[in-house]
Amino acid sequence: MRDAVNAPRVSYYDYIVIGGGTAGCPLAATLSERSRVLLLERGGSPYADGRVLDMARFSDVLADTSDSSPSQRFVSEDGVINARPRVLGGGSCINAGFFTRAAPAYVRAVGWDPREVAAAYRWVEDVVAFQPVLGPWQAAVRRGLLEIGVLPDNGFTYDHITGTKVGGSIFDADGRRHTAADLLRYARPEGIDVFLRARVYKILFDFKGDKPVARGVVYRDARGMVHAAYLSPGAANEVILAAGALGSPQQLMLSGVGPADHLRSFQLDVVLDLPGVGQGMSDNPMNAIFVPSPSPVEVSLIQAGQLATVPPRSRRDAPEAIARAVEAMSQVPDAALRGGFILEKVLGPQSTGHLELRNLDPDDNPAVTFNYFSHPDDLRRCVAGITAIERVIRSRAFARFTYPNFAFPAALNVTAEFPVNLLYQRGSDPRAFERFCRDTVTTIWHYHGGCQVGRVVDRDYRVPGVEALRVIDGSTFNASPGTNPQATVMMLGRYMGVKLLRERMLIEGPGRKHP
Ligand SMILES: Cc1cc2nc3c(=O)[nH]c(=O)nc-3n(C[C@H](O)[C@H](O)[C@H](O)COP(=O)(O)OP(=O)(O)OC[C@H]3O[C@@H](n4cnc5c(N)ncnc54)[C@H](O)[C@@H]3O)c2cc1C
């Protein structure tokens, strides 16, 4: 890894990968086995930031809103406070670490080869995945789920299957984080250049007749110096966008690929009118219930301070609203916070939204709307989840973590009344679970879409209508895989890397020497 201030002003590669994130790192590492790869990441190194590597400091990173933070806060138009990564390793450097594969039905629906998928998961898991040690609260939730009939008991597994399970983690037994950046250890060092603090501004195109052909990128280093990287001549050479669910649609639009009217409203030259860019944005809604507890609860990852929504009306005043909420939270007496949270996430989801440019700065957040619970199935699932949580809390297995006079409506009330839930309308009936779902909705950060398969890319992740351009990351998902997406995002980077190398061999023949 080198800082982009040391990068050449002009350079040539077989592959240029934009975004050194969860998909970008395994993809670039794999491609480097047989080609010359440039990996451009706008953030810094995860190894230089102790907070990234330490499980106990998960929330410190999210709370750092400075320009050099590995986490960049954004507030969706729905009013939900959210975060996106800005660091080599991407989301795997700032996330909560849960690691679980996609369900076999998901793999079939997407059309991936199950054997290759299994091999790619193993390649990832050998480096980054671990079996977690459960604390007493977590163990009680697990036993409670079994007691209420969420069966079978699958024990510990990376598989996404019906029943109760303990999933994996990218934190090891010492609480040290292992990230997608660690997968770069698989790279062939002579085959790859990784530049940090390299912000891509534009993908460059030539035209073959009417057809645009990607030919390189322009990026800036931390001093504002402009660099150009071009594809070397070669039929298999490509620019690959892996800038994540916000970054990839944003970068396509900034480069002139997207809905023509929207691009023209920003005086952008239209390279290809592709209305699907920025469509199909989804974020799985998460709701958390606070359970006041007489027994101490171990610290696990997601803490109250991160759970926050601001009313859409005041989203332009979000920083002030957030500051007020944080201040109000600090006034809540410690005794009132003695307890723990149980969370539920809605699968899918079915509700979708869209993403639009706000300005021409690739480092600024685009405007994104998720339309949480606009589809009735999502609301039904949320209510079912809250009902299941109530049954777990009432189970015998969970008894030591509840007060004898525990009343579920009161728990909902307490949760909804936390000052961070600014959407909550006091006086409304908190027993109405649907209302609770809507009023306390927050994110589990599994947002995806914007360059979906079938809308923006084909099943080989190529952008049809453009040559030498693919998108390979979570922006291509039509639904969030498994309970949690990161394992599948990393798997996809490896899976597509292997596929691209195979395509290259067909084009060039096996005899080509390492460049
Ligand atoms: C706080 C949080 C907690 C989460 N918890 C979990 C969890 O416990 N388990 C789980 O499975 N998933 C979790 N997720 C989700 C998961 O981490 C993401 O779905 C996944 O990391 C997305 O990967 P990606 O490759 O699509 O994008 P990213 O990992 O976001 O990678 C995109 C990269 O591109 C870079 N980039 C963007 N624009 C540019 C540009 N113009 N020039 C250069 N570089 C650019 C970014 O800096 C970033 O590093 C969490 C996410 C967050 C934010």
The ligand as a Gaussian input file, in Angstrom:
#p B3LYP/6-31G(d) Opt

LIG

0 1
 C      -21.590000       0.172000      10.768000
 C      -21.806000      -1.047000       9.897000
 C      -22.064000      -2.273000      10.509000
 C      -22.281000      -3.411000       9.700000
 N      -22.380000      -4.628000      10.308000
 C      -22.326000      -5.757000       9.529000
 C      -22.183000      -7.041000      10.116000
 O      -22.078000      -7.195000      11.329000
 N      -22.147000      -8.113000       9.270000
 C      -22.237000      -7.994000       7.905000
 O      -22.231000      -9.001000       7.206000
 N      -22.362000      -6.776000       7.336000
 C      -22.371000      -5.660000       8.104000
 N      -22.424000      -4.428000       7.516000
 C      -22.598000      -4.354000       6.052000
 C      -21.343000      -4.698000       5.251000
 O      -20.177000      -4.253000       5.912000
 C      -21.490000      -4.082000       3.852000
 O      -22.656000      -4.588000       3.244000
 C      -20.299000      -4.385000       2.948000
 O      -19.117000      -3.994000       3.604000
 C      -20.446000      -3.657000       1.616000
 O      -19.335000      -3.961000       0.816000
 P      -19.058000      -3.268000      -0.614000
 O      -17.837000      -3.903000      -1.177000
 O      -20.317000      -3.298000      -1.403000
 O      -18.782000      -1.750000      -0.285000
 P      -17.733000      -1.091000       0.733000
 O      -17.158000      -2.083000       1.661000
 O      -18.423000       0.099000       1.270000
 O      -16.537000      -0.640000      -0.230000
 C      -16.554000       0.474000      -1.044000
 C      -15.194000       1.149000      -0.960000
 O      -15.096000       2.075000      -2.023000
 C      -14.459000       3.240000      -1.558000
 N      -14.855000       4.334000      -2.456000
 C      -16.105000       4.845000      -2.619000
 N      -16.076000       5.835000      -3.532000
 C      -14.792000       5.935000      -3.979000
 C      -14.129000       6.780000      -4.911000
 N      -14.786000       7.712000      -5.610000
 N      -12.789000       6.621000      -5.108000
 C      -12.097000       5.661000      -4.417000
 N      -12.684000       4.859000      -3.502000
 C      -14.011000       4.982000      -3.291000
 C      -14.945000       3.378000      -0.127000
 O      -14.093000       4.176000       0.651000
 C      -15.004000       1.923000       0.335000
 O      -13.810000       1.503000       0.959000
 C      -22.253000      -3.284000       8.283000
 C      -21.997000      -2.043000       7.681000
 C      -21.763000      -0.924000       8.470000
 C      -21.491000       0.400000       7.798000

